[in-house]
Amino acid sequence: MTQVPTATVAGVPDPVPDGVVVLDVREPEEWAAGHIEGALHVPLGTLPVRLDEVPADATVLVVCRSGGRSAQATMWLEHQGREAVNLHGGMHAWTLAGRPMVSESGQPPEVV
């Protein structure tokens, strides 16, 4: 079995450093409720046709709600020759660590 490259929230500097792109692969309603500021939103199902939107010259930190979809995306990106890392625990771990989020809904950000 292939090991998925993984980072913990504690291992991600705050703010996320230059040269690292946060890729959020959750669905639009999850994104709108709350996400990491500056993240790129490409739902998992659209990633193959939107790969050109993901910078090829950056490390990609992939995030979803709990880490399952982002692990799939990380492995797929690695197979495409990209440097990708899965955020262990996803947005749940991010919020439990007290890390900042923004929302598109006009409401306080939350993980749905």
C-alpha positions as CSV (number, residue, x, y, z in Angstrom):
1,M,0.0,0.0,0.0
2,T,1.3,3.5,-0.9
3,Q,1.7,5.9,1.9
4,V,-0.1,9.3,1.6
5,P,2.2,12.2,2.3
6,T,0.6,13.8,5.4
7,A,1.0,16.9,7.5
8,T,-0.6,17.7,10.9
9,V,-2.1,21.1,11.6
10,A,0.7,21.6,14.2
11,G,3.2,21.1,11.4
12,V,1.7,23.8,9.2
13,P,3.1,27.3,10.0
14,D,0.6,30.1,10.7
15,P,0.3,31.8,8.3
16,V,0.7,29.2,5.6
17,P,4.1,30.0,4.0
18,D,4.6,31.4,0.5
19,G,5.2,28.6,-2.0
20,V,2.4,26.5,-0.4
21,V,-1.0,26.4,-2.0
22,V,-3.9,25.3,0.2
23,L,-6.3,23.2,-2.0
24,D,-9.7,22.7,-0.6
25,V,-11.5,19.8,-2.3
26,R,-14.8,20.0,-0.5
27,E,-18.2,20.6,-2.0
28,P,-19.4,24.2,-2.7
29,E,-21.7,24.3,0.4
30,E,-18.9,23.2,2.7
31,W,-16.5,25.8,1.2
32,A,-19.1,28.6,1.6
33,A,-19.7,27.7,5.3
34,G,-16.0,28.1,6.2
35,H,-12.5,27.6,4.7
36,I,-8.9,28.6,5.1
37,E,-8.4,32.2,3.8
38,G,-6.5,32.2,0.5
39,A,-7.3,28.6,-0.3
40,L,-8.0,27.4,-3.8
41,H,-11.4,25.7,-4.1
42,V,-11.6,22.8,-6.5
43,P,-14.1,20.1,-5.5
44,L,-12.6,16.6,-5.7
45,G,-15.0,15.5,-8.5
46,T,-13.8,18.4,-10.8
47,L,-10.0,18.1,-10.0
48,P,-9.1,16.1,-13.1
49,V,-10.6,18.7,-15.4
50,R,-9.3,21.6,-13.4
51,L,-5.7,20.4,-12.7
52,D,-4.3,23.4,-14.7
53,E,-5.7,25.7,-11.9
54,V,-3.4,24.1,-9.4
55,P,0.1,25.6,-9.6
56,A,2.7,23.1,-10.7
57,D,5.6,24.8,-9.0
58,A,4.2,24.8,-5.4
59,T,3.7,22.4,-2.6
60,V,0.0,21.7,-2.4
61,L,-1.6,21.2,1.0
62,V,-4.8,19.4,0.3
63,V,-7.7,19.7,2.8
64,C,-11.3,18.4,3.1
65,R,-13.6,18.0,6.1
66,S,-11.8,15.1,7.8
67,G,-9.0,14.0,5.6
68,G,-10.5,11.2,3.4
69,R,-11.2,13.1,0.2
70,S,-8.1,15.1,0.5
71,A,-6.0,11.9,0.9
72,Q,-7.5,10.7,-2.4
73,A,-6.7,14.0,-4.1
74,T,-3.2,14.0,-2.6
75,M,-2.5,10.6,-4.1
76,W,-3.9,11.6,-7.5
77,L,-1.9,14.8,-7.6
78,E,1.3,12.9,-6.7
79,H,0.5,10.5,-9.6
80,Q,0.3,13.6,-11.8
81,G,3.8,14.7,-10.7
82,R,2.7,17.3,-8.3
83,E,4.1,17.8,-4.8
84,A,1.1,17.3,-2.6
85,V,0.5,16.8,1.2
86,N,-2.8,15.7,2.9
87,L,-3.8,17.7,6.0
88,H,-4.5,15.1,8.6
89,G,-7.9,15.6,10.2
90,G,-8.9,18.2,7.6
91,M,-10.9,21.2,8.6
92,H,-12.1,19.5,11.8
93,A,-8.5,19.4,13.0
94,W,-7.9,23.0,11.7
95,T,-10.8,24.4,13.7
96,L,-10.0,22.3,16.8
97,A,-6.5,23.9,16.8
98,G,-8.1,27.3,16.7
99,R,-6.7,28.2,13.3
100,P,-8.5,31.0,11.4
101,M,-11.2,30.5,8.8
102,V,-13.4,32.7,6.6
103,S,-16.9,32.1,5.2
104,E,-18.7,33.1,2.0
105,S,-22.1,33.0,3.7
106,G,-22.0,36.2,5.8
107,Q,-22.2,34.0,8.9
108,P,-19.4,33.1,11.2
109,P,-17.3,30.4,9.6
110,E,-18.0,26.8,10.5
111,V,-17.2,23.3,9.2
112,V,-20.2,21.5,7.8
